[in-house]
Amino acid sequence: MEKRVVITGLGAITPVGTGKEAFYEALLAGKSGIGPITHFDASEYATRIAGEVKDFDITEYGVEKKESRRMDRSSQFAIAAAVLALRDSKLDLDEEDRDRCGTVVGTGIGGIDSIHDVYVTLFDKGPNRVSPFAVPMMIANMVSGRVSIELGLRGPAITDITACASGTNSIGDAFRIVARGDADIMFAGGTEAAISPAAVAGFAAMKAMSTRNDEPEKASRPFDADRDGFVMGEGAGIVVLEELEHAKARGAHIYAEVIGYGSNGDAYHITAPAPGGLQARKCMELAIKDAGIDPSEINYINAHGTSTGLNDKNETLAIKELFGEHANTLAINSTKSMTGHLLGAAGAIEAIVMAMAIETGKIHPTINLTNPDPELDLDYVKEGARELKVNCALSNSFGFGGHNATLLVRRYED
């Protein structure tokens, strides 16, 4: 018999705020975290805006300055979010069996800034000047490895790399690990630090990103007729997943229960989603079947909502096809309208949004939806934050390569 799994800790590092309260309050206020790129000189780039994490200092989370220079920014974000989630959970890991505490942290790109720096050093100064820490800084699995090392988690230590579905896949896979009894506690989520010359240039060359450089706060506009591409963001989200009886035994605060997870592939195209949202619909169906609920029990969807032409259209079609008339009663929003698209971390911070929606009884708006696309006619919560008793919530994440992932959470009831 599978065990029940609950969320008992939240840690967020985002362009609109650090920590669950600051993060969610900014979202409810409709605050955009998008601005001019400062990480590098983007003056010659087609896209010159992004959602950057400001005033971040990893030493505030227990990492020494010297050690911080030996890890990529993506790993720093992951550690910081994990530490915040640990503090929020009020777990005392010294009292736990650390062999039954693990981590699954996803990333879409990993240490791309470190890769860039290695090649600059290699070409400018030669191979003998490359740092001995170059490889550990570059490899993507280090985002979970570093969290495991920092917190002393000796259970499963895994990195999911499924592009923009990474964060959701990571939480879903960690959910499975706890449910089948292979761990009592899992730190799960995603991290990304890809606002770098190569990544920005690459996405810009694909014409996937917005070029609304003069109005950065209005550039990410999911479901709007004037959307012209996504805006890149950075940061991390980590949740503490805990076996229910374990959480109850220590008197943990329970934000929500994870009840369903679906994952599949489009098998269609390296960047474009399958036509009509067919596989996205099937992915949602998988999660709902896994949860053993009726689709009518869901009353809130945190959409992938990237502000790209194909995604917003296909996701809307998938929701309509699956939910039928009930689709018109669903509250749907896009966190990316304010944070930008955190790629491998997107699904992780959006899982935190679902937990906070259940906790607060409020859902955030989709900002910049001022000229609705006539083909996209569902309730995208465009008028501002809304009070809503969220009973059951669903979150979608879809990534390049045809990776799809859906997570279902509900209000905890004993």
Phi, psi and omega in degrees: 000129181288147180273153176278145186234131182234160178262122184237001179204144182228133177223123185230131171238108189221167177293344180254356179162156179250134183091151187300319184291309181298318179300308186285325177298321178296319179295315179298328179279354181072034183275128177272142176254016184268135178202184179299143177293130178243349184293333178204169179284105183257017187299334181261005183269149177296322175251126184236020183230155179193171175259094183268147172277122184262151172054042180268131180223106184296338180294343177288351183245022173092005178263128180291151183304315181300316181291327181298330179288350182256013179223147178291157179301327179297321177290323177299316178299317182298315179299313182300315180294323178294320178296317178298318179295321178298312179300317182294325182286340184061025173290143169251098185296338177291341179265357183257159171279102186293343174289345179248019175238124184224190182209139169232109179239126181260162173205147179276321188237331179077218189276057185293326177295321179291323176299316178301313183296322179297316181291324176299313178297314181301312184283328182275325189238349178099165186294334182286351180259359179288135183293144175293347178266005185301311184294312177300335178281330185276321191290136189293329183294346183293343179295324175273327178301317180294320178296317178301315181293313185297320184262355180071040181267112187258004176280201180307134179230103192227147172239122174269131178235089182230046179053229187283358174264359188303313183296317179290317175303320182296315179293319178297317180292323176293322175304315179297319181299316179289318183298325181272001173090015181275351176202157176265329185222134175226133171266117190224146178163214182208162180214151178203139175217068189251015176280077185227161183306314184294314183293316180296317179297319182295312179294324179295321179297330177281351186060036180269342186255153177295144175245024178280064188291334182278348179226065187303321183291343180254006188284323179271110187223070180304138176069004179271145181297335182264014178296142181226023178131167181278166174242129182287141174233175177218165179138198182204153173223131178229134173244149172266118174259135186221141174297134190306310184296325176297316180296317181295322182297330180258008177069034183290150171281129182253119179281317184193166175251133174275125187237345183203149181211133176229145179210133176206184181232150178285326186051047187230305188203154184290334180231328184275143176285159177298139184304142175073005180068026186302308183286332174297317177298315181296327178294316176298320178299320179299316180295319180293319177296319178300322181284338181071034181241169173270142180306333181293345179284343180278130178235003179212133175237125168268106188283158171299315166041066190274345185081022174252153185302309185288316184297309185299321179291311183293323179294320177298315178299319180296317179296316180297317182295319183284313189267348180059225181298331180297337179302328182286347180259353182283138169273124184233133176219168178234113176296330183296343177298337181248321183272344196077183184264111181277017175051245183294345178262353187301308182297333180288313179290334179284334171293322176296321177300316179299316180298318180289329176296317177295319182295317188263341185072023180224142175240147185277160179279164164265110184276166177068013177268076186256341179228079187304136173291124183301337178281343184248094193239028176269179182272098183263019176051058185271349189271356182130176180303149185227139172281129181204128173281102182278116179267320181212129185236149180233140177231135179251147171218129181231133186235159173309146184091356179084024179278125178238140178213139179226137179237140178239129175230155178220165175300132183286132173227132184293000000 
